[in-house]
Amino acid sequence: MRFGSVSVRTKVIVIQVVIVAGVILWFKLALPSIRKERAAAEAVQREERIESFVQSVVVETGRPEADVPPAAGGRPARPQRLRILPSVDEVQQALGAPGTSMTDFRGGQHLRWIGTRHSLGVSFDKGRLYALTLTDLESGHGTTIYESPAFWRQF
């Protein structure tokens, strides 16, 4: 009788060790790759939201004689303007939560969304948009799409 109970205890201990080893392997191997895949999918979604937001807010002026010279070997770009001045809530609703957020000493909000190819920086002062910048992550060059003339000051 004792011989049979030792065998059952040994089987139970071996099963528990195998389960614990499986859980450890799951957390060490499978979970990081799942997180990586999820982060990559979220970055692709952010990139799509950035592109659709820029397309919905920005209008290119159609004057070919006013083309801006190419930056760092890129294509010439047409001058741009905004269709609307979105509020903080409208931008966050369109793009989701920002990747980085900062508040300056005057209470201005500086928000940034980072996708796979672009980074979008939006700055507000007292809830009013005053700067919109789109940066190409491959070249590192940014384009100021909008900058409010109300914030231009002489030094």
PASEKOL-125939 format. One record per atom (N, C-alpha, C, O): x, y, z. Coordinates in steps of 0.1 Angstrom, whole numbers, padded with zeros to 4 digits, always signed. Atoms other than C-alpha are relative to their C-alpha. Layout:
PASEKOL-125939
XYZ/...
This chain:
PASEKOL-125939
+0008-0012+0000/+0000+0000+0000/+0009+0013+0000/+0006+0022-0007/-0009-0012-0001/+0028+0024+0008/+0007+0002-0014/+0010+0013-0018/-0007+0000+0013/+0045+0015-0025/-0009+0008-0010/-0004+0016-0018/+0009-0006+0009/+0014+0026-0045/-0002+0015+0003/-0004+0023-0006/+0002-0014-0003/+0010+0059-0026/+0012+0009-0003/+0011+0020-0007/-0012-0007+0004/+0046+0069-0033/+0000+0002-0015/+0004+0013-0019/+0001-0001+0014/+0040+0063-0069/-0010+0011-0004/-0007+0019-0013/+0010-0010+0003/+0009+0085-0069/+0006+0014+0003/+0004+0024-0004/-0006-0013-0004/+0028+0113-0050/+0010+0004-0010/+0011+0016-0014/-0011-0003+0010/+0057+0111-0075/-0007+0005-0013/-0002+0015-0019/+0007-0004+0012/+0033+0114-0104/-0006+0014+0001/-0005+0022-0008/+0006-0013-0003/+0015+0144-0088/+0011+0011+0000/+0009+0021-0006/-0011-0009+0000/+0048+0161-0082/+0006+0003-0014/+0009+0014-0018/-0006-0002+0013/+0061+0155-0117/-0010+0008-0009/-0006+0017-0016/+0010-0007+0008/+0028+0168-0132/+0000+0015+0004/+0000+0024-0004/-0001-0014-0005/+0031+0200-0110/+0012+0007-0006/+0012+0018-0010/-0013-0005+0005/+0067+0205-0121/-0002+0003-0015/+0003+0014-0020/+0002-0002+0015/+0057+0201-0158/-0009+0013-0002/-0006+0020-0011/+0009-0011+0001/+0029+0226-0153/+0007+0013+0003/+0006+0023-0005/-0007-0012-0004/+0051+0252-0136/+0011+0003-0011/+0012+0015-0015/-0010-0002+0011/+0078+0247-0163/-0007+0006-0013/-0002+0014-0019/+0008-0006+0011/+0051+0253-0190/-0004+0014+0002/-0003+0022-0008/+0003-0014-0002/+0040+0285-0174/+0012+0009-0001/+0011+0020-0006/-0012-0008+0000/+0075+0297-0170/+0004+0002-0015/+0008+0013-0019/-0003-0002+0014/+0082+0290-0207/-0010+0009-0007/-0005+0017-0016/+0010-0009+0006/+0050+0307-0217/+0004+0015+0003/+0003+0023-0007/-0003-0014-0003/+0060+0339-0199/+0014+0004-0005/+0016+0016-0008/-0013-0004+0005/+0096+0338-0211/+0001+0000-0015/+0008+0008-0021/-0001+0001+0014/+0091+0328-0247/-0012+0005-0008/-0011+0014-0017/+0012-0003+0008/+0055+0332-0260/-0005+0014+0003/-0008+0021-0007/+0006-0013-0003/+0043+0363-0242/+0008+0012-0006/+0001+0021-0011/-0007-0011+0007/+0071+0386-0254/-0002+0001-0015/-0003+0012-0020/+0003+0000+0014/+0065+0376-0290/-0014+0005-0003/-0016+0012-0013/+0014-0005+0002/+0028+0382-0286/-0001+0015+0002/-0007+0022-0005/+0000-0014-0003/+0035+0416-0271/+0006+0008-0012/+0002+0019-0015/-0006-0007+0012/+0058+0425-0300/-0009+0001-0012/-0010+0011-0018/+0009+0000+0011/+0033+0415-0326/-0012+0010+0003/-0016+0017-0006/+0010-0009-0003/+0006+0435-0308/+0005+0015-0001/-0002+0023-0006/-0006-0014+0002/+0029+0466-0306/+0002+0004-0014/-0001+0015-0018/-0002-0003+0014/+0037+0463-0343/-0014+0003-0006/-0015+0012-0014/+0013-0002+0005/+0000+0461-0351/-0006+0013+0004/-0012+0020-0004/+0005-0013-0005/-0008+0491-0329/+0007+0012-0007/+0001+0022-0010/-0008-0010+0008/+0020+0511-0347/-0006+0002-0014/-0006+0013-0019/+0006-0001+0014/+0005+0503-0381/-0013+0007+0001/-0016+0015-0008/+0012-0007-0001/-0029+0514-0369/+0002+0015+0003/-0006+0023-0002/-0003-0015-0003/-0014+0547-0355/+0004+0006-0013/+0000+0018-0015/-0005-0006+0013/+0003+0553-0389/-0012+0002-0009/-0013+0013-0015/+0012-0002+0009/-0031+0548-0407/-0008+0011+0006/-0013+0019-0002/+0008-0012-0006/-0048+0572-0382/+0007+0013-0003/+0000+0023-0006/-0008-0012+0003/-0020+0597-0387/-0003+0005-0014/-0006+0016-0017/+0002-0004+0014/-0023+0596-0425/-0014+0004-0003/-0016+0014-0010/+0014-0004+0003/-0061+0598-0425/-0003+0013+0007/-0011+0021+0001/+0002-0013-0006/-0060+0627-0400/+0006+0011-0008/-0001+0021-0010/-0006-0010+0008/-0036+0646-0421/-0007+0003-0013/-0009+0014-0017/+0008-0002+0012/-0056+0640-0452/-0013+0007+0002/-0018+0014-0007/+0013-0006-0003/-0088+0651-0435/+0001+0015+0004/-0008+0022+0003/-0002-0014-0005/-0073+0683-0421/+0008+0009-0009/+0005+0021-0009/-0009-0008+0008/-0047+0694-0446/-0004+0001-0014/-0009-0009-0020/+0003-0002+0014/-0053+0709-0480/+0012+0005-0007/+0019+0015-0002/-0011-0006+0008/-0026+0714-0506/-0005+0010-0009/-0015+0008-0016/+0004-0011+0009/-0028+0746-0525/+0005-0005-0014/+0016-0010-0015/-0003+0006+0013/-0028+0737-0562/+0009+0009-0010/+0008+0007-0022/-0008-0009+0008/-0004+0764-0575/+0014-0007-0003/+0023-0007+0006/-0013+0007+0002/+0025+0745-0592/+0012+0010+0000/+0023+0006+0002/-0011-0009+0000/+0046+0777-0595/+0005+0003+0014/+0016+0009+0016/-0004-0002-0014/+0048+0778-0557/+0005-0012+0007/+0005-0013+0019/-0005+0012-0006/+0063+0744-0552/+0011+0003+0010/+0020+0012+0007/-0010-0001-0009/+0085+0741-0522/+0012-0009-0004/+0009-0020-0009/-0012+0009+0005/+0121+0728-0530/+0000-0013+0008/-0004-0013+0020/-0001+0013-0007/+0127+0692-0521/+0009+0000+0011/+0020+0007+0011/-0008+0001-0012/+0141+0684-0487/+0008-0013+0000/+0002-0023-0001/-0009+0011-0001/+0171+0661-0486/-0003-0010-0011/-0004-0022-0009/+0002+0009+0011/+0165+0647-0521/-0014-0006-0002/-0016-0014-0011/+0014+0004+0001/+0128+0642-0517/-0007+0007-0012/-0001+0015-0019/+0007-0006+0011/+0101+0653-0541/-0004+0014+0004/-0005+0017+0016/+0005-0013-0004/+0090+0689-0542/-0014-0001+0006/-0022-0009+0001/+0013+0000-0007/+0060+0696-0520/-0008+0013-0003/-0002+0023-0004/+0008-0012+0002/+0031+0720-0526/-0003+0006+0014/-0003-0001+0024/+0004-0007-0013/+0023+0746-0499/-0013-0006+0005/-0022-0010-0003/+0012+0006-0006/-0003+0734-0475/-0007+0010+0010/+0000+0019+0015/+0007-0007-0010/-0030+0749-0453/-0010-0009+0007/-0012-0020+0002/+0010+0008-0007/-0056+0736-0428/-0014+0003-0005/-0017+0015-0007/+0014-0002+0003/-0092+0731-0436/-0007+0005+0012/-0015+0015+0012/+0006-0003-0013/-0102+0734-0399/+0011+0001+0010/+0022-0004+0008/-0009+0000-0011/-0084+0742-0367/-0007-0009+0011/-0015-0005+0018/+0006+0009-0010/-0092+0711-0346/+0003+0003+0014/+0014+0009+0017/-0003-0002-0014/-0095+0712-0309/+0008-0012+0006/+0010-0022-0002/-0008+0011-0006/-0075+0690-0285/-0009-0013+0000/-0004-0024-0003/+0009+0011+0000/-0105+0667-0281/-0002-0007-0014/-0002-0019-0015/+0001+0005+0013/-0110+0663-0318/+0012-0007-0005/+0011-0018-0012/-0012+0007+0004/-0074+0654-0324/+0002-0013+0007/+0005-0023+0001/-0001+0012-0008/-0074+0629-0296/-0010-0010-0004/-0008-0022-0004/+0010+0009+0004/-0106+0614-0308/+0004-0006-0014/+0001-0018-0016/-0004+0005+0013/-0092+0610-0343/+0012-0009+0000/+0013-0019-0007/-0012+0007-0001/-0058+0597-0333/+0002-0009+0012/+0011-0018+0012/-0002+0008-0012/-0063+0581-0299/+0009+0007+0010/+0012+0018+0008/-0009-0005-0010/-0041+0586-0269/+0014+0003-0006/+0019-0005-0014/-0013-0003+0005/-0008+0604-0277/+0011-0009+0005/+0010-0014+0017/-0012+0008-0005/+0025+0585-0275/+0008+0008+0010/+0012+0002+0020/-0007-0008-0010/+0041+0614-0257/-0009+0013+0002/-0015+0017-0007/+0007-0012-0003/+0026+0644-0240/+0008+0008+0010/+0014+0003+0019/-0007-0009-0008/+0041+0675-0224/-0008+0013+0002/-0014+0017-0008/+0007-0013-0003/+0028+0706-0208/+0012+0010+0003/+0020+0008+0012/-0011-0009-0002/+0051+0737-0210/-0004+0009+0012/-0015+0008+0018/+0002-0008-0011/+0054+0764-0184/-0012+0010-0001/-0017+0015+0009/+0012-0009+0002/+0026+0785-0199/-0013-0008-0001/-0024-0002-0002/+0012+0008+0001/+0002+0756-0199/-0004-0005-0014/-0014-0011-0016/+0002+0006+0014/+0006+0747-0236/+0001-0015+0000/+0010-0020+0007/-0001+0015+0001/+0000+0711-0245/+0008-0003-0013/+0005+0002-0024/-0008+0004+0012/+0025+0694-0269/-0002-0015+0000/+0003-0023+0009/+0004+0014+0002/+0012+0660-0281/+0007-0006-0012/+0009+0001-0022/-0007+0006+0011/+0030+0635-0303/-0005-0014-0002/-0006-0022+0008/+0004+0014+0003/+0018+0603-0321/+0011-0005-0010/+0015+0002-0019/-0011+0006+0008/+0045+0580-0336/-0006-0013-0007/-0010-0022+0000/+0005+0011+0008/+0035+0556-0364/+0012-0008-0004/+0023-0008+0002/-0011+0008+0006/+0057+0533-0385/+0009+0008-0009/+0021+0006-0010/-0007-0008+0009/+0067+0560-0410/+0000+0015+0003/+0009+0022-0001/+0001-0014-0003/+0056+0593-0396/-0002+0002+0015/-0006-0006+0022/+0003-0005-0013/+0055+0612-0364/-0008+0013-0001/-0004+0022-0009/+0008-0012+0001/+0028+0639-0359/+0001+0007+0014/-0003+0001+0024/-0001-0009-0012/+0034+0667-0334/-0011+0011-0001/-0012+0018-0011/+0010-0010+0000/+0005+0689-0324/+0001+0008+0013/+0003+0002+0024/-0001-0009-0012/+0007+0719-0300/-0012+0009+0001/-0017+0015-0009/+0012-0009-0004/-0021+0738-0283/+0004+0009+0011/+0012+0006+0019/-0002-0010-0011/-0021+0769-0262/-0014+0004+0004/-0022+0010-0004/+0013-0003-0005/-0052+0773-0241/-0011-0006-0009/-0022+0000-0011/+0009+0008+0008/-0070+0747-0262/-0001+0004-0015/-0009-0002-0022/+0000-0005+0014/-0062+0765-0295/+0012-0006-0007/+0023-0004-0002/-0011+0005+0007/-0041+0748-0321/+0010+0011-0005/+0005+0021-0011/-0009-0010+0005/-0009+0767-0329/+0011-0006-0008/+0019+0002-0014/-0010+0006+0008/+0014+0742-0345/-0003-0015-0003/-0008-0022+0005/+0002+0014+0004/+0011+0710-0365/+0012-0004-0009/+0015+0002-0019/-0012+0004+0007/+0043+0692-0376/-0001-0015-0003/-0004-0023+0005/-0001+0014+0004/+0047+0660-0396/+0014-0003-0003/+0020+0003-0011/-0014+0004+0002/+0080+0642-0395/+0001-0013-0006/-0005-0023-0002/-0002+0013+0007/+0092+0615-0418/+0011-0007+0008/+0022-0002+0010/-0009+0007-0009/+0109+0589-0395/+0012-0006-0008/+0022-0008-0002/-0011+0005+0007/+0131+0575-0423/+0011+0010-0003/+0023+0007-0001/-0010-0010+0003/+0148+0607-0433/+0002+0009+0012/+0013+0016+0013/-0002-0009-0011/+0143+0626-0400/-0004+0014-0002/-0003+0022+0007/+0004-0014+0004/+0130+0657-0418/-0015+0002+0003/-0023-0007+0001/+0014-0004-0003/+0099+0674-0406/-0006+0011-0008/+0002+0019-0014/+0007-0011+0008/+0073+0696-0423/-0009+0007+0010/-0018+0000+0016/+0009-0007-0008/+0056+0723-0404/-0012+0003-0009/-0011+0011-0018/+0012-0002+0008/+0021+0721-0418/-0007+0013+0003/-0012+0020-0005/+0007-0012-0005/+0007+0748-0397/+0007+0006+0012/+0011-0001+0021/-0005-0008-0011/+0020+0775-0374/-0008+0013+0001/-0007+0021-0008/+0009-0012-0002/-0003+0802-0360/+0009+0013+0000/+0018+0014+0007/-0007-0013+0000/+0009+0837-0368/-0002+0008+0013/+0006+0017+0016/+0002-0006-0013/-0005+0847-0334/+0011-0003+0010/+0013+0005+0019/-0011+0004-0009/+0025+0830-0318/+0014+0004-0006/+0024+0001+0001/-0013-0005+0005/+0052+0846-0340/+0003+0013+0008/-0005+0023+0008/-0004-0012-0008/+0071+0871-0318/+0014+0004-0004/+0022-0004-0008/-0014-0005+0003/+0101+0893-0325/+0008-0002+0013/+0003+0000+0024/-0009+0002-0012/+0131+0887-0302/+0008+0013+0001/+0016+0013+0011/
